[in-house]
Amino acid sequence: MSTHPTVLDVTDRIRERSRGPRSAYLQRLTEIRNRDRGSDRMGCANVAHAVAGIPANDKFRVVTERAPNIGIVTAYNDMLSAHAPYQSYPDIIKNEARSLGATAQVAGGVPAMCDGVTQGTPGMELSLFSRDVIAMGTAVALTHDMFDGALLLGVCDKIVPGLLIGALHFGHLPTVFVPAGPMPSGLSNGEKSKVREQAAQGLVGRQGLLDAEMAAYHTVGTCTFYGTANSNQMLLEAMGLHVPGTAFIQPGDAMRETLTREAVRTVLGRASETAFNCPPIGEVVDERCIVNAMVALLATGGSTNHLIHWVAVARSAGIVIDWDDFSQLSDVIPLLTRVYPNGSADVNAFQAAGGPGFVIGELLDAGLMHADVLTVRAGGIREFANVPTMAGDKRLVWQSAAPSKDEAVARPVENPFSATGGLKLLNGNLGRSVIKVSSVPDDRHVIEAPARVFDSQAALQQAFTAGELERDVVCVVRWQGPQANGMPELHKLTPPLSVLQGKGFRVALVTDGRMSGASGKVPAAIHVSPEAAAGGPLAKVRDGDVIRLDAVAGTLAVLVPDDEWAERELAKLPEAKRIADGHGLGRELFAGMRRNALTAEEGACSWL
């Protein structure tokens, strides 16, 4: 199957736009790869320090036998259910490396915070920039420069983008991501959301809400909705950076340890009988690879956060993408899955239906993904259209993920849930923004109503509780961008807005902040750029202005005469809010990141 012309056009445009920075990036990789290996190149004292803490046999292998040495970067902590399983992974990896005549060292750990814990708290204002901290932590770990390859242990929202950004700054290293898998299904996501809406109305007390949440988030593993964390895993599969099909194998599955050992074999080039050197990650992640990730995101209705994160990831490899690229692809990429919040199924049901392998196979067969890309395996991206199983002798074998085992969850290209992707770019006199339409009912794709302007999500919640929003309304929540307060997710707004929509009111959210991959069924124009704090037009909006959000036409506009709009003064970020949002619970430490952050469409990068 030939590649779809739109996919080719977008890829060519990205390649041309990126010609200069990508060429410089690859030149740096070539220069670094041509050096002697670490223990031969570095001074004797340097080498002695690097191996002082490892067993004598491993020292001998690294220094005398010149065996490959794998650097492990781990996001383990037991605060995060998704990362708790990683506690035992380094020992498994070291054991497998030794069995293959190699060595492995934990090069470093990176912080990993949970947005589920920090939603609606000051800690959420550190969330987005934790991605860049994780990238820097990855660089600190790998800068010991004694490694012939790397294994990256991380799953959730900012952790995977941060690890990937950091790894791409060490793009000369063969690198494989090692997932841990989702938790088994507990209380369904739909039931959980219902209880949240009841709590927002005062119909369920704290104990009832806590019981529901504890039943939903009940053990180790990733949360089971298709939010940012699980979108991460889908994109890594589509980029060929995993052992194929490992994304959604649960932590307690007997296959999980074997797949982790296979990651060691893969990074060492021992994954098949055919001689194959795992290529450097900087060569794997090229323009075609980035486009494949974008396509996979659109085909699955994935998290809107990736319209920020993958822009930053691409820039780390010298590749420049923007929201126009996503929008053009979205016009031709069919929506192939219904996974909560886009449907009732969770990721375990998605995996049972065929999972990422089914989606990748469908997209490849339809010419909607580049088939001629490098991956960490000899079989190329086609190998990622399979799912792993255990043979009787405990060997891994892969079988085709097709056909779908449940077309209520995953459908073929010829019978999609929608002919176009799950994300839409909006343009207009309020700036540029995005909306996740895959979970929004068709009759809510166009909302026109008077604005109610808020300076914080707490103010909106207070207005809801006071009964001030019982009408058609477009809620504008500003001063939520990267420069203002670190661009927190505003997920706490989903229940009250859902309640209003459930009462029959036509409501929408417009904000320069973020909503998570679980933004839900209320139309939300998010990531509005430029943000209000940077002089963006959201700072001009007043209560009562009529706003039209049109996800069909792709527009977001305030219906004010042009001359009046041009003359209207910009509101200023309230000084009291600036001080309050910038101090306490560690927020002072991130002032430089807020000050230097690029726009959301530029990846909100603090390091460029």
Order of alpha helices (4+ residues) and beta strands (2+ residues): alpha-alpha-alpha-alpha-alpha-beta-alpha-beta-alpha-alpha-beta-alpha-beta-alpha-alpha-alpha-alpha-alpha-alpha-alpha-alpha-alpha-alpha-beta-beta-beta-beta-beta-alpha-beta-alpha-alpha-beta-beta-beta-beta-alpha-alpha-alpha
